[in-house]
Structure formats: structure tokens, C-alpha cells
Amino acid sequence: MTKASTATAIDITSCEQEPIRTPGAIQPHGFLLALDAQRAVVQASDNLAQFTGVTPEQALGRPLAEVIGPAAANMLASQLEEPLRERPTYLATVRLDEHPYEVLAHAGDQLAILEFEPGAGAGLQHLYPLVGDFLNKISEADSIVALCRLAAAEIRALTGYGRVLVYSFDEEGHGNVLAECLADGYESYLGQRFPASDIPRQARELYVANRIRMIQDANYTPSRLTPADNPVNGKASDLSFAALRSVSPVHLQYMRNMGTLASMSVSLVIKDHLWGLISCHHAEARPLSFHQRTVCEQLGQILALHIRNRSDADELQFRLEVRRAMVRVLGGLTQGTDFIDNLRSVLPELLHFARAGGVAVVVEDRLITFGDTPTDDQVRALTQWLAANVQDDIFHSAHLSERYAPAAEFSSSASGLMAMPISRIHQHYLLWFRPEHVYNIDWAGRPDSKQGGAAQLSPRTSFQLWRQTIHGTSAPWREAELELALEFRGALLGIALERAEQMADLAEELGRANKELEAFSYSVSHDLRAPLRHIVGFSDLLMETAGSDNPERRQRFLANIKDAARLAGKLVDDLLSFSQMGRAALRPIRFSMRDMVQGCIDKLAPDLPPHRINWEIEPLPEVVGDPAFLQLALINLLSNAVKFTANAHPAVIRISSEELPGETVFHVADNGVGFHMEYVHKLFGVFQRLHRMEDFQGTGIGLANVRRIVERHGGRVWAYSAPGQGATFSFTLPHPD
């Protein structure tokens, strides 16, 4: 039998319209009086005379003492002077005609609602020790089922009911019996399921608002309220919190069909949600005192608290396990450069991460599968359907063939699916498959069995076990799995984006390296060849004049050969230095930039030209960086300034700084020859010169070294100039974190 929506046992539309909060009547084993602000009776149940000898018509408008007697009224007077709460509170036990009655009171629609129930059951001194005993036992329970089993036994011992069930509601609202405690002769429902239609939506809402409800005798005839409506606001009286509230006749028939005359339900509310019920049944009418019910309600609250704690602990442990698997997967994805190959290497962990039977990765024309999966063609067709029909970041289903009919062909391996796109642009998908999980549901009676005609509101009549076999579904996807899968997707996209950024950076670096290689090739073929040609040419001339007796000429040739060799050596040294700038590790420390500038000037002093130089060093801050590298950059900038101010009298070289958000800017300005800004883009390239070698010596590598050093520190470098007006070279260093 395939899974399908079960026919409802009750006409749900009619049930939703039943006035279960405003039934206009109470259960007749007690009576109700409603008092106005002056504590006069303004409403009464029509069975009042049975308990007090006063009819409802006689009671209306009279003080409470004239209806229940002065002695009983005096016992309640002081409590009634205090504001009443929304939920019933025990006021006192009064005697009417020598019979004890427990009096409950609560506020409702501007009235004080008093309920009188015949005194019954054990007193508080016998009940509260049971709560302490329950607390001692429940702390030892190691599972939710064990907790429920203990609660069922305690409540049956406390109340004497013949059967106590504890069941939880699933996502569809069906009640699954987790534990029970039975007296002899009562049928077991353990492990069975009650259909969601047994408890309509509005009844579930009332179970959350009012945590306990008792029916003493399902064969009762309701006692109507007189007058029927609230005399203050003219509306039907809201009895949501009344202990004596009459219940739906459909539910009473439901109880009789089940062989139950007395019942009590205690709500298990967790995080404002109806998690389940403690449902108590008895084959005969059975009274239960307010104190007994209160203790049962407290036991229910204790049970709900322990269920919540156990559920939270189990959920936390589950999330930790899934997160550990996710961390292992993400760790594997960062090992290599090929994202798909990385995914291939962590497929077993991907399977474990989602508790799946199979996994597939679809990236353009590449398809990788692992474990029990549909065929390649079926997977590709499925991803095309996902791309066309699903816009969410994650798709999940435990019954895939309901959403995607072709999935019925491969339900054995993929009745469940969790899928997510792993690209914001392309149709790239990661898919997890869960196999079919065939299982049986033992219903407590066939859900579609009912009595009466199609238009008649009626409960189901059968509670005999009826087994339904479910096909085409997988184990459900838990909320934690979906949340962590979304987190995993975000991490995947982050890795892909980081990889793309790395590739972009690599492409930029490769482009820069290609330009440097082109410049290097030019240097080898031009700059380096020029001094070598000089060496060869002057060597030939020297050989030709070897027999002559002109020593001055030979000396000049040797000097030219020496200068050319020195230039060639300088080119090679600068090339090696530039290469090292890109490979050597930085060793950053904090140091004074002013001290470094002064040290660079002192180092340059022996080689300074004879012209006068005015060094203007403004206050400079401390910085964090590699002092060896930054010293090399500063020497290049300062020696350039010296070189290009050779014709200035005097030469002025100014070193200054300024603070910007997140970085410090340093300036080296001079009053030298300057340059045209249209050529500024060439300044920091390898072997780039804006002036002739004959005018200013140099290899064209110094500023390329400056750029590389500054960029490796996370900074920027630039220059500004005009011909004949000097130049300013600037670079930044980021502030330390």
C-alpha cells in the first residue's frame, strides 16, 4: 500500500466549527456559579437546585451567601477579595448540606467563575510525597521512552485509572504511543498510532492553553448555563479554563466506542508546542479530586521538562556529530587545487555527513557518484528537473516520487533526496540519496472507519489494530541536517569563491611575471648585451694595438672593458635581488622609521656626489615590517632622489608621512629633474627607465624592487611629478592588527 492521506475519521470541517470553548454547559457532577463585580450571582448551571435547593432562576441577582449559605460564603469571602487568575485556583473545601465540595475559582470575561465539585480522593499530605518519589526516579531514566514509561506508571498509581498512555505527535499530527501502564483486562495500544483526525486543530490549541482536562462519566447529560450567554458582554460564556467544561458529544461517543467512561488528559507542552499527551482511561465512571489532578498536571510538567532536556541533549549530540563530519569534508576540500578532485576524495565523508546511501556531484559534463545511486542518465534528468522547478537553496524530500514522478523507477536507492546547487551561475549540484525504508504503521483502529451518514458528525467506531505498509519513502531529513547542509553549502561557495580569487590573483601574478619576463628578455638581449659588446669590441681593439707603443690608448680600452664588466655585473646582481624579493620570507618586527631613514642616509654617505644635499626628515612613526627589505626599498628611493637632483643647487630631499584609515603613507620628495606623468606606468616595471643611460646611470630594477617589497607588506606604491619640478614617490604600510 502506498503512502496516502488517510481518510479523516470525523468531518474535520464540522469539528472545526464546534464551540468547544463555549459549549454553554458543564459536566453535571458539580455546579457552576458566575459572580459579577459586586459578588452577586449572575449565571448558574441548571443543576444548582440538586446541590443547594436553590433554582438558577432564584439564585440570579442574589448574593453568594443566599445561594450556598453564610458559612460557606464566609469561607470564600477573603479569597474572592483578591484578584483571580485566568486558570482555576483552589479556594477552599466547603460543606453544603453536610457534604464537602472543593471550590475552584478563575477570572473569565469580567466574571468570577466558581466551580463546586464533590470532595473526593486523597489529600495533599498523601499526594506530594509521590512527586518527590517521581523526581528521584525520573532523573535515572536514560531515554525519552523510559521517561514516558515511568510517568505512565506513576500517574496510574496516583489516579487508579485502568489504562494510562503517553504518546507523542509526529509532524502530521498523528499520535504515536510510546509508553503505557495497564490494569488487567485493558487492551494495549503500545506502539500503535492514533490518527491526527482524532484531535481537531481547535482541540489541540485548547490542550496548549489548558493543560489538563477530565471527564468523570462519558454517559453524562450536560447541565446548561442560565442564562446561556455571559450577562456582562452578551456573548457565549468562555469556559476554556473551567474544570467542569462540557466536552463535544462527538468526543463522548468516541470514548464510549473505545470502551472508556472516564478519562483525563494531561498536555505535554514543549516550547509552546503540543509535543504529546498523557491520556488516562477507565472503563467505569471515576471521580478525581482537584488535588489529584493538580499533582498529575505537575508530573506532566516535570515530564515535559525532562523530555525537552533529553531532546535538546540528543539534538546537540547529533549536531556535533554532523558538524564533525562537515569539518572533515571541508578540510579535505582545501587540500588540492582541483575542486572536483577534492570532492571525489571526500565522497565517503559526504555520505556520512548526510546519513545517506548514495551521493552524486554534477558539474557541467562531469558526474561523480558514490554509494547506492540512480543511473547516470537518471541523475542528469533529475538535476535538469531541479534546475527548472526548484529555486530554493536546498531541496529535500523523504518521498521523492510525490514531487518527481520518474523517481518511482529508482525508489529502492533514492526514495529520499537532499539536493543543493553549489554554484550561483551554473547548474552544478550536490545530491544525497536515501534508500527506500519500507515499514508498517499499526493504527489503533482503521482511520477511515466511521458511523452515520456522510453529512453526520460522528467519531470512528473501530479501535482494533489495523496495519498499513508504507512504500516509497525514506528516513526523514532532520531539521539539524537541513540547517547544517545550508551551512555546508555556504562554506562550499566560500571555498569556490576563495579558489576563484586565488586563481584571479594567480592570473594577475602570472601576468605580472610575464611582463617581467618580457622585460628580462629585453634586458638580456639589449641591456646586458650592450656592455658585453663593449667588452668584446674593446678587447678586439686592445688585441689589434697589442704591438703598438701607445700605453694611454691601451689603458683607455682596459678602463672601458672594466666599466662594461662592472655594469654587466650590476645588472646580474640587481636581477638576483629582484628575484629574491619574491621568494624570501618576511620577518616583521616593530621599529622606528625615522631611525631607518637616518641609517639609510648614513649608508649612502660614502657614495654621495659632491653637490650639496639638504635632507629634511619630518617626524616619522614606528611601523611593523621586515626591516631588511624595507631598508632596501628606502635606499632605492633615496639613491634615486640623490641621482636625479644632481643638477639642483642645492638639492632638497624631504621624507614625510601622514596617517590614513588603516595605513600610514610615506613620501620621498625631491627637487630634481622630474618626469612626464604620461610615462608613470613604466616607473615600477623591471628594467624600465624614463631617462637615457648617458644622462643618469642605472639598471632600471630599483623601483621594481620597491614595488615588490611594499606590495609584499600589503601596501601600495605610486609617484607624482612634472618635468623640472621634482618628483614625489609614495608608499603605504598597513597598520598592525
Secondary structure, DSSP 8 states (H G I E B T S, - for coil): -B------SS-HHHHHHS-SS--SEE-TTSEEEEE-TT-BEEEEETTHHHHHS--HHHHTTSBTHHHH-HHHHHHHHHHHTS---SS-EEEEEEEETTEEEEEEEEEETTEEEEEEEE--S--HHHHHHHHHHHHHHHTT--SHHHHHHHHHHHHHHHH--SEEEEEEE-TTS-EEEEEEEE-TT----TT-EE-GGGS-HHHHHHHHHS-EEEES-TT---EEEESSB-TTTSSB---TT-TTB---HHHHHHHHHTT-SEEEEEEEEETTEEEEEEEEEESS-----HHHHHHHHHHHHHHHHHHHHHHHHHHHHHHHHHHHHHHHHHHHHTSSS-HHHHHHHTHHHHHHHTT-SEEEEEETTEEEEEES---HHHHHHHHHHHHHH--SS-EEESSHHHH-GGGGGGHHHHSEEEEEES-SSS--EEEEEE----EEEEEES-TT---S-TTS-------SEEEEEEBS------HHHHHHHHHHHHHHHHHHHHHHHHHHHHHHHHHHHHHHHHHHHHIIIIITHHHHHHHHHHHHHHHHTTTS--HHHHHHHHHHHHHHHHHHHHHHHHHHHHHHHHHS----EEEEHHHHHHHHHHHHGGG--SS-EEEEE----EEEE-HHHHHHHHHHHHHHHHHHTTT-SSEEEEEEEEEETTEEEEEEEE-S----GGGGGGTTSTT--SS-TTTS---S-HHHHHHHHHHHTT--EEEEE-TTS-EEEEEEEE---
